[in-house]
Amino acid sequence: MIKVTKLNGRELVVNADLIEFIESTPDTLISLTTGRKIMVLEDIDDVVTRAVGYRSRARIYPIPTGGTGSVFEG
């Protein structure tokens, strides 16, 4: 879970495992695998850093460093 700030200033906790992609529109838009979209004040790099940090701390899955990025790669 990562904490982000909505445009109205309210904090929100997002399940980082559900992040499908993040884009700058120019505000940062987080799109989730559920289809929900969340506009936040943090910039893209900050959201990515938080998501990677969460995964690292949670020791969920290793982050692919090469190849196709498939979790099924040896």
C-alpha positions, 0 to 999 in steps of 0.5 A: 500500500502506498500513500498519495494525495488527491488533488483536493488535498486528502490523503489516500492509500492505494494498493500498489499491486493494482497499479497498471500504469501512471501518466502525466496529463500534466497532473499525475494519473494512476490507472488501476487494473480495476479500471479506476483512475486516481489523479494525485499531486505527487509526480510520476517518479515519486509514485514509482519510487513509493510503489517499488519501495513497497514491493521491496519492503513487502518482498512480494515478487522480485522486480524483473531486471531484464528479459521480457519482464515476465514473472514466468521467466526462469 
